[in-house]
Amino acid sequence: MCGRYTLRHQPKEIAERFDADSSDELDEVAEARYNIAPTQLVPIIRQLERRELVNCKWGLIPFWAKDPAIGNKLINAKSETLAEKPSFKHALAKRRCLIPADGFYEWQKKGKAPSQPLYIRRQDGGLFAFAGLWEEWKAPDGKRIQSFTIITTEPNELIAQFHHRMAVILKPEEEAFWLEMKNKPADVLPLLRPYDGNDLEAFPVSRAVNSPSVNNPSLIEPLSESALFPDKEETA
């Protein structure tokens, strides 16, 4: 699954990378995000008349939902069942999106020790896109909430070392095809596979990332061996 990620790049950089329009309002509230968590507002890219960068709430609320709290359970969507699940099949056909990111976290469990968070990114630190779906939900009082989910698939060789799922990372040349709504679900589903690029790296980071309230650059700094094994005796 994908439950935390980062987006340190500014809206103008993101818009340029993905050839999308960005609003001045989005630029004004922009900040580097080192610990994006579910339920937060996050920039996504969707394509209506043109590609646009907009803020959406993480946790998909289907248009037919009676209670928006369902979104708390729909932060991820399994690629294998998208076309059948009522929560996702309509969005798969009509409301696909890209979720810009420059890194994400996974947790590795070893024995009885607390799970160790790891940070995964491109080796050049650059932007990439998760495959996602978005929806607009209308409350009885007329309030509208736009939300999204990140699609997951089986892990690649790197991620399989510490988790059984991974978010779908699209290659740049696949992004336009994913966003084009003229392409039917059967046409785009083959894109939802483990990322086969060899440009990712993973390293352990501070457990401070466990708290969604913490947001600073130290979260993505690699831990030293002494920090990982504080009780280990130093050798000459």
N, CA and C of each residue as an Amber inpcrd file, in Angstrom:
protein
   708
   0.8360000  -1.1850000   0.0000000   0.0000000   0.0000000   0.0000000
   0.8770000   1.2430000   0.0000000   0.2650000   2.3810000  -0.1370000
   0.9780000   3.6480000  -0.0140000   0.2200000   4.5050000   0.9820000
   0.8530000   4.7660000   2.1380000   0.1740000   5.5190000   3.1820000
   0.8210000   6.8350000   3.5330000   2.0200000   7.1030000   3.0170000
   2.7090000   8.3800000   3.2230000   3.6140000   8.6480000   2.0230000
   3.6960000   9.9070000   1.6320000   4.6360000  10.2610000   0.5710000
   5.0670000  11.7100000   0.6980000   5.9560000  12.1490000  -0.1780000
   6.4940000  13.5030000  -0.1070000   6.2560000  14.2430000  -1.4230000
   6.2100000  15.5630000  -1.3080000   6.1150000  16.4200000  -2.4870000
   6.7950000  17.7380000  -2.1250000   8.1180000  17.7490000  -2.3220000
   8.9120000  18.9190000  -1.9560000   8.9070000  19.9850000  -3.0440000
   8.5940000  19.6150000  -4.2650000   8.5900000  20.5470000  -5.3850000
   7.4110000  21.5140000  -5.2870000   7.6140000  22.7010000  -5.8060000
   6.5940000  23.7390000  -5.7930000   5.6150000  23.5600000  -6.9580000
   4.3810000  24.1370000  -6.8160000   3.3720000  23.9770000  -7.8680000
   3.8450000  24.3630000  -9.2630000   4.6090000  25.4320000  -9.3780000
   5.0810000  25.8430000 -10.6970000   5.9990000  24.7870000 -11.3090000
   6.8390000  24.1640000 -10.4730000   7.7210000  23.0980000 -10.9610000
   6.9000000  21.8860000 -11.3880000   5.9030000  21.5600000 -10.5790000
   5.0430000  20.4050000 -10.8760000   4.2690000  20.6400000 -12.1620000
   3.6870000  21.8390000 -12.2830000   2.9080000  22.1660000 -13.4690000
   3.7670000  22.1020000 -14.7270000   4.9980000  22.5620000 -14.6220000
   5.8960000  22.5330000 -15.7760000   6.2610000  21.1080000 -16.1530000
   6.5670000  20.2870000 -15.1320000   6.9440000  18.8940000 -15.3950000
   5.8150000  18.1220000 -16.0820000   4.5640000  18.3790000 -15.6700000
   3.4400000  17.6110000 -16.1960000   2.6130000  18.3890000 -17.2250000
   3.1230000  19.5590000 -17.6520000   2.4500000  20.3650000 -18.6670000
   0.9980000  20.6330000 -18.2690000   0.8130000  21.1650000 -17.0700000
  -0.5220000  21.4140000 -16.5380000  -0.6700000  22.8660000 -16.0960000
  -1.8990000  23.3360000 -16.0340000  -2.1870000  24.6690000 -15.5240000
  -2.2360000  24.6210000 -14.0040000  -1.7260000  25.6800000 -13.3620000
  -1.7520000  25.7770000 -11.9050000  -2.3090000  27.1360000 -11.5110000
  -3.1550000  27.1690000 -10.4970000  -3.7790000  28.4160000 -10.0720000
  -2.8480000  29.2080000  -9.1570000  -3.0450000  30.5280000  -9.1310000
  -2.2690000  31.3860000  -8.2370000  -2.5500000  31.0260000  -6.7780000
  -3.7800000  30.6260000  -6.5090000  -4.1580000  30.2620000  -5.1320000
  -3.3210000  29.0830000  -4.6470000  -3.0950000  28.1130000  -5.5160000
  -2.2950000  26.9460000  -5.1540000  -0.8530000  27.3560000  -4.8770000
  -0.3390000  28.2790000  -5.6740000   1.0270000  28.7530000  -5.4870000
   1.1990000  29.4580000  -4.1480000   0.1780000  30.1940000  -3.7130000
   0.2810000  30.9950000  -2.5030000   0.3410000  30.1470000  -1.2350000
  -0.2810000  28.9890000  -1.2590000  -0.3300000  28.1530000  -0.0500000
   0.6790000  27.0080000  -0.1160000   1.5210000  27.0040000  -1.1390000
   2.4440000  25.8880000  -1.3370000   3.5160000  25.8510000  -0.2670000
   3.8620000  24.6500000   0.1570000   4.9810000  24.4180000   1.0510000
   5.5380000  23.0430000   0.7480000   6.8020000  22.8610000   1.0840000
   7.4050000  21.5500000   0.8930000   6.7160000  20.5580000   1.8290000
   6.3330000  19.4100000   1.2940000   5.6030000  18.4050000   2.0650000
   6.4900000  17.1690000   2.2330000   6.8690000  16.8910000   3.4720000
   7.7540000  15.7670000   3.7670000   7.0140000  14.5850000   4.3920000
   5.7100000  14.7380000   4.6140000   4.9860000  13.6840000   5.3260000
   3.4980000  13.7660000   5.0030000   3.1610000  13.6180000   3.7410000
   1.7620000  13.6800000   3.3270000   1.0370000  12.4410000   3.8220000
  -0.1100000  12.6580000   4.4690000  -0.8720000  11.5670000   5.0760000
  -2.3160000  11.5960000   4.5780000  -3.0270000  10.4710000   4.6870000
  -4.4350000  10.4250000   4.2750000  -5.2740000  11.5010000   4.9590000
  -6.2970000  11.9480000   4.2530000  -7.2670000  12.9900000   4.6130000
  -6.7410000  14.3990000   4.3510000  -5.4580000  14.5490000   4.0450000
  -4.9080000  15.8700000   3.7680000  -5.2210000  16.3010000   2.3320000
  -5.2140000  17.6140000   2.1120000  -5.3630000  18.1580000   0.7690000
  -4.0130000  18.1120000   0.0580000  -4.0140000  17.5820000  -1.1540000
  -2.7770000  17.3600000  -1.8910000  -3.0040000  17.7010000  -3.3740000
  -2.0060000  18.2570000  -4.0600000  -2.1550000  18.5150000  -5.4950000
  -2.2150000  17.2290000  -6.3140000  -3.1620000  17.1770000  -7.2400000
  -3.2250000  16.0950000  -8.2240000  -3.3410000  16.7250000  -9.6080000
  -3.1360000  15.9120000 -10.6220000  -3.2870000  16.3810000 -12.0000000
  -4.4020000  15.5880000 -12.6640000  -5.3820000  16.3200000 -13.1860000
  -6.4730000  15.6930000 -13.9220000  -6.6040000  16.3960000 -15.2700000
  -7.3400000  15.7680000 -16.1620000  -7.4900000  16.3290000 -17.4930000
  -8.9630000  16.4850000 -17.8200000  -9.4150000  17.7310000 -17.8750000
 -10.7740000  18.0290000 -18.3110000 -10.6420000  18.5980000 -19.7220000
 -10.8560000  19.8990000 -19.8890000 -10.5740000  20.4800000 -21.1970000
  -9.0610000  20.5440000 -21.4130000  -8.3450000  20.7230000 -20.3160000
  -6.8900000  20.7650000 -20.3460000  -6.3840000  20.1730000 -19.0440000
  -5.1220000  19.7890000 -19.0030000  -4.5470000  19.3060000 -17.7470000
  -4.5170000  20.4420000 -16.7260000  -4.8910000  20.1290000 -15.5020000
  -4.8610000  21.1260000 -14.4450000  -4.3770000  20.5120000 -13.1400000
  -3.6620000  21.3530000 -12.3750000  -3.1570000  20.9580000 -11.0680000
  -4.1150000  21.5190000 -10.0270000  -4.7640000  20.6460000  -9.2550000
  -5.7650000  21.0700000  -8.2760000  -5.5600000  20.3260000  -6.9690000
  -6.0390000  20.9160000  -5.8910000  -5.9680000  20.2620000  -4.5870000
  -7.1420000  19.3120000  -4.4120000  -6.8570000  18.1180000  -3.9180000
  -7.8920000  17.1280000  -3.6200000  -7.5980000  16.4850000  -2.2650000
  -8.6330000  15.9600000  -1.6580000  -8.4810000  15.2760000  -0.3730000
  -8.0860000  13.8230000  -0.6050000  -7.0750000  13.3590000   0.1200000
  -6.6250000  11.9780000  -0.0360000  -7.5620000  11.0390000   0.7140000
  -8.2140000  10.1720000  -0.0330000  -9.1970000   9.2290000   0.4940000
 -10.4580000   9.3580000  -0.3370000 -10.6520000   8.4700000  -1.3170000
 -11.7110000   8.6250000  -2.3030000 -13.1040000   8.4870000  -1.6970000
 -13.9580000   9.4710000  -1.9930000 -15.3620000   9.4380000  -1.5910000
 -16.1860000   9.2200000  -2.8510000 -16.7160000   8.0250000  -3.0730000
 -17.5080000   7.7730000  -4.2810000 -18.6920000   8.7360000  -4.3750000
 -19.0900000   9.0770000  -5.5780000 -20.1720000  10.0540000  -5.7580000
 -21.4710000   9.5860000  -5.1280000 -21.6460000   8.2630000  -4.9640000
 -22.8840000   7.7210000  -4.4250000 -22.8610000   7.5380000  -2.9040000
 -21.7320000   7.8710000  -2.2700000 -21.5910000   7.6290000  -0.8250000
 -22.5810000   8.4620000  -0.0070000 -23.0960000   7.8930000   1.0580000
 -23.9650000   8.6170000   1.9740000 -23.1710000   9.3190000   3.0630000
 -21.9930000   8.7680000   3.3780000 -21.1570000   9.3160000   4.4390000
 -19.7400000   9.5260000   3.8930000 -19.2280000  10.7550000   3.9350000
 -17.8810000  11.0000000   3.4000000 -16.7790000  10.2830000   4.1660000
 -17.0820000   9.7680000   5.3490000 -16.0810000   9.0570000   6.1380000
 -15.5830000   7.8000000   5.4310000 -16.3110000   7.3390000   4.4190000
 -15.8610000   6.1580000   3.6690000 -14.5010000   6.4080000   3.0320000
 -14.1970000   7.6750000   2.7750000 -12.9200000   8.0020000   2.1610000
 -11.7240000   7.6090000   2.9980000 -11.8890000   7.5470000   4.3200000
 -10.7800000   7.1560000   5.1910000 -10.3300000   5.7280000   4.9360000
 -11.2090000   4.9130000   4.3510000 -10.8850000   3.5200000   4.0730000
 -10.4480000   3.3070000   2.6220000 -10.5320000   4.3580000   1.8170000
 -10.2610000   4.2130000   0.3850000  -9.0860000   5.0810000  -0.0460000
  -7.9970000   5.0260000   0.7220000  -6.8060000   5.7960000   0.3430000
  -6.0300000   5.0940000  -0.7620000  -6.2040000   3.7720000  -0.8760000
  -5.5750000   2.9710000  -1.9270000  -6.6270000   2.1300000  -2.6220000
  -6.3260000   1.7460000  -3.8570000  -7.2250000   0.9000000  -4.6370000
  -6.4000000  -0.1640000  -5.3400000  -6.7560000  -1.4260000  -5.1650000
  -6.0190000  -2.5170000  -5.7940000  -6.2680000  -2.5550000  -7.2990000
  -5.1940000  -2.5720000  -8.0580000  -5.3200000  -2.5720000  -9.5160000
  -6.0860000  -3.7900000 -10.0250000  -5.9560000  -4.9110000  -9.3260000
  -6.5430000  -6.1610000  -9.8040000  -8.0690000  -6.1460000  -9.7660000
  -8.6780000  -5.2750000  -8.9300000 -10.1370000  -5.2930000  -8.7670000
 -10.7990000  -3.9540000  -9.1160000 -10.0490000  -3.0360000  -9.7030000
 -10.5990000  -1.7150000 -10.0160000 -11.8530000  -1.7770000 -10.8790000
 -11.8140000  -2.6260000 -11.8910000 -12.8970000  -2.6550000 -12.8680000
 -14.1880000  -3.2480000 -12.3210000 -14.1150000  -3.9350000 -11.1590000
 -15.3020000  -4.5710000 -10.6060000 -15.8370000  -3.8610000  -9.3590000
 -14.9780000  -3.2260000  -8.5990000 -15.3910000  -2.6310000  -7.3340000
 -16.2780000  -1.4020000  -7.5630000 -17.4660000  -1.3560000  -6.9470000
 -18.3480000  -0.1960000  -7.1100000 -17.6900000   1.1220000  -6.7100000
 -16.7590000   1.0730000  -5.7560000 -16.1130000   2.2960000  -5.2900000
 -15.1920000   2.9090000  -6.3340000 -14.7370000   2.0990000  -7.2930000
 -13.6980000   2.5620000  -8.2060000 -14.0320000   2.4660000  -9.6980000
 -14.9510000   1.6010000 -10.0860000 -15.1150000   1.3150000 -11.5160000
 -15.5930000   2.5220000 -12.3090000 -16.4030000   3.3770000 -11.7200000
 -16.8720000   4.5640000 -12.4530000 -15.7400000   5.5650000 -12.6380000
 -14.9520000   5.7440000 -11.5910000 -13.8180000   6.6640000 -11.6950000
 -12.7680000   6.1270000 -12.6620000 -12.5850000   4.8220000 -12.7050000
 -11.6320000   4.2310000 -13.6400000 -12.0020000   4.5830000 -15.0770000
 -13.2880000   4.6220000 -15.3550000 -13.7520000   4.8930000 -16.7140000
 -13.7710000   6.3860000 -17.0480000 -13.9750000   7.2420000 -16.0250000
 -14.2290000   8.6510000 -16.3200000 -13.3400000   9.6580000 -15.5990000
 -12.6630000   9.2400000 -14.5110000 -11.9540000  10.2300000 -13.6950000
 -10.5970000   9.6880000 -13.2230000  -9.7110000   9.4880000 -14.1640000
  -8.3520000   9.0610000 -13.8170000  -7.4780000  10.2980000 -13.5860000
  -6.4440000  10.1500000 -12.7740000  -5.5860000  11.2920000 -12.4710000
  -4.1540000  10.8320000 -12.2060000  -3.2740000  11.8040000 -12.1200000
  -1.8890000  11.5870000 -11.7240000  -1.6880000  12.2190000 -10.3600000
  -0.9430000  11.5570000  -9.4950000  -0.5910000  12.1140000  -8.1960000
   0.9040000  12.3810000  -8.1920000   1.3050000  13.6470000  -8.3080000
   2.7320000  13.9740000  -8.3220000   3.3800000  13.6570000  -6.9750000
   4.5980000  13.1400000  -7.0170000   5.3470000  12.8250000  -5.8010000
   6.8370000  12.8630000  -6.1180000   7.6390000  12.9810000  -5.0800000
   9.0910000  12.8580000  -5.2680000   9.6950000  11.8540000  -4.2940000
   8.8340000  11.0820000  -3.6420000   9.2840000  10.0260000  -2.7540000
   8.1140000   9.4760000  -1.9570000   8.3020000   8.3060000  -1.3450000
   7.2550000   7.7360000  -0.5030000   7.8890000   6.8440000   0.5580000
   7.0920000   6.5060000   1.5570000   7.5770000   5.7130000   2.6850000
   6.9260000   4.3410000   2.7030000   7.6840000   3.3600000   3.1580000
   7.1630000   2.0420000   3.5020000   7.8010000   1.6280000   4.8210000
   7.1850000   0.6520000   5.4940000   7.6730000   0.2180000   6.8030000
   8.0730000  -1.2480000   6.7500000   9.2510000  -1.5300000   7.2800000
   9.7790000  -2.8940000   7.2780000   9.7030000  -3.4600000   8.6850000
   9.1120000  -4.6330000   8.7830000   8.9790000  -5.3010000  10.0790000
  10.0000000  -6.4200000  10.1930000  10.8060000  -6.3850000  11.2710000
  11.7960000  -7.4280000  11.5340000  11.6900000  -7.8700000  12.9890000
  11.2010000  -9.0970000  13.1780000  11.0880000  -9.6380000  14.5260000
  10.1650000  -8.8130000  15.4060000  10.5770000  -8.6290000  16.6630000
   9.7560000  -7.9150000  17.6350000  10.0770000  -6.4280000  17.7020000
  11.0580000  -6.0050000  16.9610000  11.4370000  -4.5890000  16.9690000
  10.3600000  -3.7430000  16.2780000  10.2460000  -2.4720000  16.6560000
   9.2900000  -1.5820000  15.9760000   9.5970000  -1.5140000  14.4810000
   8.5780000  -1.3750000  13.6860000   8.7740000  -1.3010000  12.2380000
   9.6740000  -0.1270000  11.8820000  10.5490000  -0.3760000  10.9360000
  11.5070000   0.6410000  10.5130000  11.0200000   1.3200000   9.2320000
  10.7670000   2.6310000   9.2730000  10.3680000   3.3210000   8.0390000
  11.5270000   3.4520000   7.0580000  11.2260000   3.3000000   5.7990000
  12.1960000   3.5000000   4.7320000  11.6420000   4.5340000   3.7630000
  12.5330000   5.3210000   3.2060000  12.1510000   6.3210000   2.2150000
  12.6040000   5.8510000   0.8470000  11.6920000   5.8890000  -0.1210000
  11.9850000   5.4390000  -1.4770000  11.8370000   6.6280000  -2.4110000
  12.8070000   6.8220000  -3.2750000  12.7750000   7.9540000  -4.2020000
  13.5490000   7.5980000  -5.4630000  13.4170000   8.4410000  -6.4720000
  14.3020000   8.3280000  -7.6220000  15.6960000   8.7680000  -7.2010000
  16.6850000   8.1690000  -7.7790000  18.0540000   8.4910000  -7.3940000
  18.4070000   9.9450000  -7.6790000  17.7450000  10.5520000  -8.6550000
  18.0100000  11.9570000  -8.9490000  17.0980000  12.8950000  -8.1640000
  16.2270000  12.3380000  -7.3020000  15.3320000  13.1540000  -6.4910000
  14.2080000  13.8020000  -7.2620000  13.9960000  13.4080000  -8.5150000
  13.0250000  14.0580000  -9.3780000  11.5840000  13.6410000  -9.1430000
  10.6940000  14.3750000  -9.7930000   9.2590000  14.1050000  -9.7140000
   8.8760000  12.8610000 -10.5060000   7.8320000  12.1900000 -10.0440000
   7.2150000  11.0960000 -10.7790000   5.7250000  11.1300000 -10.4720000
   4.9640000  10.2300000 -11.0560000   3.5150000  10.2420000 -10.8540000
   2.9940000   8.8710000 -10.4810000   2.1940000   8.8270000  -9.3960000
   1.4000000   7.6440000  -9.0840000   0.1530000   7.6720000  -9.9720000
  -0.3450000   6.5030000 -10.3260000  -1.6360000   6.4140000 -11.0030000
  -2.7390000   6.5240000  -9.9660000  -3.7410000   7.3350000 -10.2610000
  -4.8180000   7.5210000  -9.2960000  -6.1710000   7.7120000  -9.9450000
  -7.1870000   7.7970000  -9.0910000  -8.5590000   8.0730000  -9.4930000
  -9.0870000   9.2070000  -8.6300000  -9.9660000  10.0320000  -9.1830000
 -10.5500000  11.1080000  -8.3890000 -12.0740000  11.0960000  -8.5250000
 -12.7280000  11.7210000  -7.5700000 -14.1810000  11.8080000  -7.5650000
 -14.6130000  13.1600000  -6.9990000 -15.8490000  13.5390000  -7.2910000
 -16.4690000  14.6980000  -6.6510000 -17.7350000  14.2320000  -5.9540000
 -17.8010000  14.5170000  -4.6610000 -18.9480000  14.1100000  -3.8410000
 -19.7210000  15.3480000  -3.4270000 -21.0250000  15.2620000  -3.5190000
 -21.8870000  16.3920000  -3.1670000 -22.7010000  16.0590000  -1.9300000
 -22.5390000  16.8700000  -0.8890000 -23.2700000  16.6810000   0.3600000
 -24.7060000  17.1880000   0.2170000 -25.6060000  16.7410000   1.0950000
 -27.0000000  17.2090000   1.0420000 -27.1270000  18.7300000   1.1100000
 -26.1810000  19.4000000   1.7870000 -26.2450000  20.8590000   1.9030000
 -25.6080000  21.5720000   0.7120000 -25.1710000  20.7860000  -0.2970000
 -24.5990000  21.3650000  -1.4960000 -23.0870000  21.4590000  -1.5000000
 -22.4510000  21.1960000  -0.3630000 -20.9990000  21.2390000  -0.2930000
 -20.3950000  20.1540000  -1.1710000 -19.3180000  20.4910000  -1.8670000
 -18.6630000  19.5310000  -2.7460000 -17.2510000  19.2140000  -2.2350000
 -16.9060000  17.9390000  -2.2600000 -15.5660000  17.5000000  -1.8630000
 -14.9660000  16.7080000  -3.0060000 -13.8050000  17.1280000  -3.4470000
 -13.0800000  16.3840000  -4.4610000 -11.9870000  15.5720000  -3.7700000
 -11.9010000  14.3080000  -4.1190000 -11.0060000  13.3880000  -3.4090000
 -10.3370000  12.4380000  -4.3950000  -9.3240000  11.7160000  -3.8960000
  -8.5920000  10.8020000  -4.7810000  -8.0940000   9.5890000  -4.0180000
  -7.6970000   8.5800000  -4.7760000  -7.0700000   7.3800000  -4.2320000
  -5.8580000   7.0320000  -5.0790000  -4.8870000   6.3630000  -4.4660000
  -3.6850000   5.9200000  -5.1630000  -3.8070000   4.4270000  -5.4590000
  -3.5440000   4.0520000  -6.6900000  -3.6750000   2.6600000  -7.1090000
  -2.4120000   1.8780000  -6.7470000  -2.6010000   0.6550000  -6.2690000
  -1.4710000  -0.1990000  -5.8950000  -1.4550000  -1.4790000  -6.7380000
  -0.2930000  -2.1050000  -6.7600000  -0.1140000  -3.3500000  -7.4940000
   0.8980000  -4.2150000  -6.7520000   1.3230000  -5.3010000  -7.3800000
   2.3550000  -6.1430000  -6.7780000   3.6740000  -5.3730000  -6.7330000
   4.5630000  -5.7070000  -5.8020000   5.8070000  -4.9480000  -5.6810000
   6.8450000  -5.3550000  -6.7210000   7.7360000  -4.4190000  -7.0260000
   8.8890000  -4.7830000  -7.8410000   9.9530000  -5.3970000  -6.9400000
  11.0890000  -5.7120000  -7.4910000  12.1310000  -6.4220000  -6.7300000
  12.6090000  -5.6210000  -5.5250000  12.7270000  -4.3170000  -5.6780000
  13.1900000  -3.4800000  -4.5750000  12.1900000  -3.4560000  -3.4330000
  10.9280000  -3.1600000  -3.7420000   9.9040000  -3.0120000  -2.7070000
   9.5660000  -4.3510000  -2.0600000   9.6720000  -5.4330000  -2.8130000
   9.3320000  -6.7590000  -2.2910000  10.1970000  -7.1540000  -1.0980000
  11.3180000  -6.4940000  -0.9150000  12.1830000  -6.8000000   0.2190000
  11.5310000  -6.4170000   1.5500000  10.5620000  -5.4890000   1.5070000
   9.9590000  -5.0660000   2.7680000   8.4530000  -4.8470000   2.7040000
   7.8150000  -5.0350000   1.5500000   6.3540000  -4.9080000   1.5120000
   5.7840000  -5.7230000   0.3630000   4.5120000  -6.1690000   0.5300000
   3.8890000  -7.0300000  -0.4720000   3.0670000  -6.2590000  -1.5120000
   2.9900000  -4.9310000  -1.3890000   2.3060000  -4.0990000  -2.3710000
   3.1370000  -2.8450000  -2.6200000   2.8760000  -2.1800000  -3.7460000
   3.4960000  -0.8870000  -3.9990000   2.5350000  -0.0230000  -4.8180000
   2.6920000   1.2830000  -4.6950000   1.8970000   2.1870000  -5.5100000
   2.3330000   2.0770000  -6.9640000   1.3820000   2.2110000  -7.8730000
   1.6950000   2.1800000  -9.3040000   2.3850000   3.4810000  -9.6890000
   3.6090000   3.3820000 -10.1690000   4.3490000   4.5300000 -10.6840000
   4.3340000   4.4480000 -12.2000000   3.7760000   5.4680000 -12.8230000
   3.7140000   5.5000000 -14.2790000   4.9940000   6.0790000 -14.8600000
   5.4210000   5.5450000 -15.9720000   6.5480000   6.1430000 -16.6810000
   6.0570000   7.3940000 -17.4010000   6.9200000   8.3850000 -17.6110000
   6.4940000   9.6320000 -18.2530000   5.7470000   9.4210000 -19.5660000
   6.1870000   8.4550000 -20.3370000   5.5540000   8.2210000 -21.6340000
   4.1780000   7.5510000 -21.5080000   3.8060000   7.1150000 -20.3010000
   2.5080000   6.4790000 -20.0760000   1.4710000   7.4490000 -19.5090000
   1.9110000   8.5900000 -19.0240000   1.0330000   9.4960000 -18.2840000
  -0.1080000  10.0420000 -19.1420000   0.1890000  10.4650000 -20.3670000
  -0.8510000  11.0230000 -21.2330000  -1.8970000   9.9640000 -21.5830000
  -1.4620000   8.7490000 -21.8120000  -2.3900000   7.6630000 -22.1440000
  -3.3200000   7.3850000 -20.9760000  -2.7840000   7.4220000 -19.7620000
  -3.5970000   7.1860000 -18.5570000  -4.6500000   8.2840000 -18.3870000
  -4.2750000   9.5220000 -18.6600000  -5.1900000  10.6480000 -18.4570000
  -6.2480000  10.7830000 -19.5540000  -5.9950000  10.2540000 -20.7250000
  -6.9210000  10.4110000 -21.8410000  -8.1710000   9.5490000 -21.6270000
  -9.3180000  10.2240000 -21.4010000 -10.5450000   9.5010000 -21.0770000
 -11.1540000   8.7870000 -22.2860000 -10.6560000   9.0650000 -23.4840000
 -11.1260000   8.3110000 -24.6440000 -10.6270000   6.8690000 -24.5940000
  -9.5690000   6.6440000 -23.8360000  -9.0460000   5.2910000 -23.6780000
  -9.8930000   4.5350000 -22.6520000 -10.3490000   3.3850000 -23.0160000
 -11.2360000   2.6100000 -22.1610000 -10.4480000   1.9080000 -21.0530000
 -11.1560000   1.5170000 -19.9710000 -10.4790000   0.8070000 -18.8830000
  -9.6330000  -0.3690000 -19.3550000 -10.1480000  -1.1290000 -20.2830000
  -9.3930000  -2.2980000 -20.7680000  -8.0820000  -1.8810000 -21.4280000
  -8.0470000  -0.6570000 -21.9630000  -6.8370000  -0.1730000 -22.6270000
  -5.7820000   0.2910000 -21.6270000  -6.2270000   0.8460000 -20.4890000
  -5.2790000   1.4310000 -19.5400000  -4.8720000   0.4730000 -18.4250000
  -5.6440000  -0.5590000 -18.1970000  -5.3140000  -1.4840000 -17.1120000
  -3.9200000  -2.0990000 -17.2340000  -3.4250000  -2.3920000 -18.4420000
  -2.0660000  -2.9450000 -18.5470000  -0.9750000  -2.0240000 -18.0070000
  -1.2790000  -0.7340000 -17.8380000  -0.2860000   0.1850000 -17.2800000
  -0.0750000  -0.0370000 -15.7860000  -1.0380000  -0.7060000 -15.1480000
  -1.0180000  -0.8430000 -13.6940000  -0.2140000  -2.0700000 -13.2740000
   1.0760000  -1.9590000 -13.4670000   1.9930000  -3.0650000 -13.1910000
   3.1220000  -2.5590000 -12.3030000   3.9160000  -3.4740000 -11.7320000
   5.0550000  -3.0420000 -10.9040000   6.0210000  -2.1760000 -11.7090000
   6.5060000  -1.1270000 -11.1030000   7.4610000  -0.2320000 -11.7600000
   8.7520000  -0.9920000 -12.0330000   9.1690000  -1.0130000 -13.2860000
  10.3440000  -1.8120000 -13.6430000  11.5990000  -0.9770000 -13.8560000
  11.5360000   0.2990000 -13.5040000  12.7240000   1.1280000 -13.6270000
  13.7580000   0.7820000 -12.5700000  15.0180000   0.9950000 -12.8870000
  16.0940000   0.7150000 -11.9290000  16.6410000   2.0010000 -11.3310000
  15.8140000   3.0600000 -11.3610000  16.2610000   4.3690000 -10.8900000
  15.7670000   4.7030000  -9.4890000  15.2120000   3.7100000  -8.7660000
  14.7410000   3.9530000  -7.4080000  15.7890000   3.5240000  -6.3910000
  15.7820000   4.1880000  -5.2510000  16.6290000   3.7860000  -4.1290000
  15.8060000   3.8470000  -2.8530000  16.1960000   3.0540000  -1.8690000
  15.4860000   3.0060000  -0.5910000  16.4960000   3.0190000   0.5420000
  16.1780000   3.7490000   1.6120000  17.0640000   3.7870000   2.7750000
  16.2480000   4.0890000   4.0390000  16.7280000   3.6110000   5.1930000
  16.0090000   3.8270000   6.4530000  16.0510000   5.2870000   6.8930000
  14.9370000   5.7220000   7.4860000  14.8370000   7.0930000   7.9750000
  14.2250000   7.0970000   9.3770000  14.1330000   8.2740000   9.9560000
  13.6650000   8.4250000  11.3300000  12.2160000   7.9650000  11.5210000
  11.9470000   7.3790000  12.6920000  10.5870000   6.9790000  13.0300000
   9.6990000   8.1850000  13.3340000  10.2620000   9.3650000  13.3120000
   9.4530000  10.5770000  13.5020000   8.3890000  10.7070000  12.4260000
   8.6030000  10.0470000  11.2690000   7.6300000  10.1120000  10.1920000
   6.3170000   9.4340000  10.5840000   6.3500000   8.6220000  11.6420000
   5.1280000   7.9540000  12.0890000   4.0490000   8.9360000  12.5060000
   4.4370000  10.1450000  12.8790000   3.4710000  11.1650000  13.2930000
   3.1610000  12.0890000  12.1220000   1.9070000  12.1430000  11.6660000
   1.5490000  13.0080000  10.5380000   1.7790000  14.4930000  10.8150000
   1.8970000  14.8560000  12.0780000   2.0790000  16.2700000  12.4210000
   3.5100000  16.7520000  12.1760000   4.4460000  15.8060000  11.9880000
   5.8440000  16.1760000  11.7670000   6.0680000  16.3840000  10.2810000
   6.6150000  17.5490000   9.9180000   6.8580000  17.8580000   8.5150000
   8.1180000  18.7120000   8.4070000   9.2540000  18.0450000   8.2290000
  10.5050000  18.7850000   8.0680000  11.5080000  17.9360000   7.2850000
  12.5510000  18.5690000   6.7570000  13.5130000  17.8610000   5.8990000
  14.2290000  16.7020000   6.5680000  14.3080000  16.7060000   7.9050000
  15.0330000  15.6340000   8.5840000  14.3850000  14.2650000   8.3600000
  13.1140000  14.2550000   7.9830000  12.4090000  12.9880000   7.7930000
  12.9720000  12.1630000   6.6480000  13.6040000  12.8130000   5.6830000
  14.1030000  12.0580000   4.5310000  15.6240000  11.9450000   4.5340000
  16.2400000  12.2470000   5.6760000  17.6840000  12.0800000   5.7930000
  18.0080000  10.6320000   6.1440000  18.9210000   9.9880000   5.4280000
  19.2660000   8.5910000   5.7240000  19.7990000   8.4420000   7.1410000
  19.3870000   7.3910000   7.8190000  19.8980000   7.1070000   9.1550000
  21.2900000   6.4870000   9.0660000  22.1460000   6.8930000   9.9680000
  23.4760000   6.2850000  10.0530000  23.3640000   4.9210000  10.7190000
  24.4110000   4.1310000  10.5840000  24.4180000   2.8060000  11.2240000
  24.3170000   2.9380000  12.7390000  24.9410000   3.9690000  13.3140000
  24.8860000   4.1500000  14.7640000  23.4750000   4.4950000  15.2200000
  22.7180000   5.1950000  14.3670000  21.3360000   5.5260000  14.7170000
  20.4440000   4.3060000  14.5980000  20.7530000   3.4410000  13.6090000
  19.9670000   2.2290000  13.4310000  20.2400000   1.2140000  14.5310000
  21.4990000   1.1350000  14.9650000  21.9150000   0.1520000  15.9610000
  22.6290000   0.8650000  17.1090000  21.8920000   1.6110000  17.9380000
  22.5070000   2.4180000  18.9870000  23.2610000   1.5980000  20.0320000
  22.9290000   0.3310000  20.1820000  23.5690000  -0.5060000  21.1900000
  24.7620000  -1.2700000  20.6480000  25.0290000  -1.1170000  19.3590000
  26.1320000  -1.8410000  18.7610000  27.4610000  -1.2120000  19.1410000
  28.3940000  -2.0230000  19.5860000  29.7070000  -1.5020000  19.9840000
  30.4930000  -1.0800000  18.7530000  31.1230000   0.0800000  18.8730000
  31.9440000   0.5680000  17.7720000  33.2240000  -0.2510000  17.6730000
  33.6170000  -0.5040000  16.4370000  34.8540000  -1.2600000  16.2110000
  35.8300000  -0.3810000  15.4800000  37.1000000  -0.6090000  15.7210000
  38.1420000   0.2160000  15.0860000  38.2210000  -0.0870000  13.6250000
